[in-house]
Amino acid sequence: MIPTMMTTFEKGVQKGREEEQRRIVRLQLEQHFGPQSPAVQQRLNEWSAERLDELVLALRNAPSLKALGLED
């Protein structure tokens, strides 16, 4: 299989989608648990799009930010 090279435009589009995904996750977390600490926000910024997808699925049944892996 030949790896596909992404253009600069495609990379920008992907980055924009990931930032929008993070924004939506933050809104959902705030609604469920209230405002997040800077440490939680930093952790979210470091997570991949795939990990954010997992977080969205787990959020509905999570009792705490710790259970989601966002707090120690």
Secondary structure as UniProt FT lines:
FT   HELIX           8..33
FT   HELIX           38..46
FT   HELIX           49..59
FT   TURN            60..61
FT   TURN            65..69
//
